[in-house]
Amino acid sequence: MSTLLTIQSSLFGEQGQSSALINRFVEHWLTLHPGGKVINRNLAEDPVPHLDLERFQAFTATPDEMTDAQHEAVTQSDALIAELVSADVILLGIPMYNFNIPSTLHTYFDHVARAGVTFRYSANGPEGLVKGKKAYVFVTRGGVYGESHAQTDFVRQFLGFIGITDVEFIHAEGLAMKEKAEKNLAAAKQRIERLSAVV
């Protein structure tokens, strides 16, 4: 039985356009995989705390060195990583805010990038440890920036850093432009229907 992990980062929660694209994918996928499991992670409703020094140091400390707050931070990080590792397919809904990903998603990334857990340093450089996953990334933007953009490059680089190299992007752009929004959203939805049938 396949497991999907959805990660939504729109400030608008379920009403966000990137969230709507994820939900469309899940809906079609479940009709084809009625026994499939879906794990939902909504970073607008349940944000992960931003890193501070104590939390950052907790990720490299031994258990007997940690404060109670650091134990709690590591427990939360461990739960996020376990959720990620348990999934066969990861769906990321990412709107563009100020030319980049939402800060809530960046913070989530900060908590799942753990040396010795999701990546390690070897003689040949860093090696991702979260392998054998497929990721679909739904990017929504008010303007038109194309696939070769720093936002897309960063997400691809981060996922590859932790071992997720099979990544497919679905862009829905020009959503603040009346003449483009409807057409581009419709194209993204049609692509989702095709992709959800082959997972």
C-alpha positions in Angstrom: 0.0 0.0 0.0 1.4 3.4 -1.0 1.6 6.3 1.3 1.4 10.0 0.3 2.7 12.8 2.4 1.2 16.2 1.6 3.0 19.3 2.8 1.0 22.5 2.4 2.7 25.9 3.0 0.1 28.4 1.8 -0.8 31.1 4.3 -4.4 30.6 3.1 -4.3 27.0 4.3 -6.8 24.8 2.4 -8.0 27.8 0.5 -4.6 28.4 -1.1 -4.1 27.7 -4.8 -1.1 25.4 -4.2 -3.2 23.5 -1.5 -6.1 23.1 -4.0 -3.7 21.5 -6.5 -2.4 19.1 -3.9 -6.0 18.2 -2.9 -6.9 17.6 -6.6 -4.0 15.2 -6.9 -4.9 13.4 -3.8 -8.6 13.1 -4.8 -7.7 11.5 -8.1 -5.0 9.3 -6.6 -7.4 7.9 -4.0 -10.0 7.0 -6.6 -7.3 4.8 -8.2 -5.8 3.6 -4.9 -8.7 3.3 -2.4 -6.5 1.5 0.1 -3.8 4.2 -0.1 -2.7 6.2 3.0 -2.5 10.0 3.0 -0.6 11.9 5.7 -1.3 15.7 5.8 1.1 18.3 7.1 -0.4 21.8 7.0 2.3 24.3 8.0 -0.2 27.2 8.1 -2.3 25.5 10.7 0.5 23.8 12.6 3.8 25.7 11.9 7.1 24.4 13.0 9.0 26.8 15.4 11.8 28.8 13.8 15.3 27.7 14.7 17.1 29.4 17.6 20.4 28.6 19.1 19.1 26.2 21.7 17.0 24.2 19.1 19.9 24.2 16.6 22.4 22.9 19.2 19.9 20.2 20.3 20.3 18.5 16.9 24.0 17.8 17.6 23.9 17.2 21.3 23.8 13.9 23.1 20.7 13.1 25.1 22.4 13.6 28.5 23.5 17.1 27.4 20.1 18.3 26.4 17.7 20.6 28.3 14.1 19.6 28.5 13.3 22.1 25.8 16.0 20.5 23.6 14.6 17.0 24.2 11.2 18.4 23.0 12.8 20.0 19.9 14.5 16.7 18.9 11.3 14.7 19.5 9.4 17.1 17.2 12.1 16.9 14.5 12.2 13.1 14.8 8.4 12.9 14.3 8.7 15.1 11.1 11.5 12.9 9.7 9.6 9.7 10.5 6.6 11.1 8.7 8.8 11.9 5.7 10.6 8.5 5.7 7.3 6.6 5.9 6.0 8.1 2.7 6.5 6.7 -0.8 5.4 9.9 -2.5 5.8 13.5 -1.2 3.5 16.3 -2.5 4.7 19.9 -1.7 2.4 22.8 -2.2 4.6 26.0 -2.6 3.3 29.5 -3.3 5.9 32.1 -4.1 6.3 34.8 -1.4 8.8 37.5 -2.1 10.5 35.4 -4.8 11.0 32.4 -2.6 9.3 29.7 -0.6 7.2 30.5 2.5 9.2 30.9 5.7 7.1 28.1 7.3 8.4 25.6 4.7 12.0 26.8 5.1 11.6 26.2 8.8 10.2 22.7 8.1 13.3 22.0 5.9 15.5 23.2 8.8 14.0 20.6 11.1 14.3 17.6 8.7 17.8 18.3 7.5 19.7 16.5 10.3 23.3 15.3 9.9 23.5 11.6 10.4 19.8 11.2 10.1 18.6 12.5 6.7 22.1 13.2 5.3 25.7 12.5 6.1 29.1 13.8 5.1 31.3 11.3 3.3 34.7 11.4 1.6 32.8 12.3 -1.6 30.8 15.1 0.0 27.2 15.1 1.4 25.0 12.1 0.8 21.2 12.2 1.2 19.8 9.3 3.3 16.1 9.7 2.4 16.1 7.6 -0.7 13.6 5.9 -2.9 11.0 8.6 -2.8 9.1 10.5 -5.6 8.3 14.1 -5.0 5.8 16.3 -6.9 6.1 20.0 -6.3 3.1 22.3 -7.0 4.4 25.9 -7.4 1.9 28.7 -7.7 2.9 32.2 -8.5 1.2 35.5 -9.2 3.7 36.4 -11.9 5.4 34.5 -14.6 9.0 33.4 -13.9 9.5 30.1 -15.6 11.0 26.8 -14.3 14.5 28.2 -14.2 14.1 30.3 -11.1 15.9 30.5 -7.8 12.8 29.3 -5.9 12.6 26.1 -8.0 16.4 25.6 -7.9 16.4 25.8 -4.1 13.7 23.3 -3.6 15.3 20.9 -6.0 18.7 21.4 -4.3 17.3 20.8 -0.8 15.4 17.7 -1.7 18.4 16.3 -3.5 20.6 17.1 -0.5 18.5 14.8 1.7 18.3 12.1 -1.0 15.1 12.9 -2.9 16.2 13.2 -6.5 13.1 12.0 -8.4 11.4 15.4 -8.4 8.7 16.7 -10.8 7.5 20.3 -10.7 4.1 21.5 -11.7 4.0 25.3 -12.1 0.8 27.3 -12.2 1.9 30.9 -13.0 0.4 34.2 -13.8 -2.3 33.7 -11.2 -2.5 37.4 -10.5 -3.1 38.1 -14.2 -6.7 37.8 -15.3 -5.8 36.8 -18.8 -3.4 34.0 -17.7 -4.8 32.6 -14.4 -7.7 30.5 -15.7 -5.8 29.0 -18.6 -2.7 28.2 -16.5 -4.6 26.7 -13.6 -6.6 24.5 -16.0 -3.4 23.3 -17.6 -1.9 22.4 -14.2 -5.1 20.5 -13.2 -5.0 18.5 -16.4 -1.4 17.6 -15.8 -2.2 16.6 -12.2 -4.9 14.2 -13.5 -2.3 12.5 -15.8 0.4 12.3 -13.1 -1.9 11.0 -10.3 -2.8 8.1 -12.6 0.8 6.8 -12.9 1.9 7.0 -9.2 
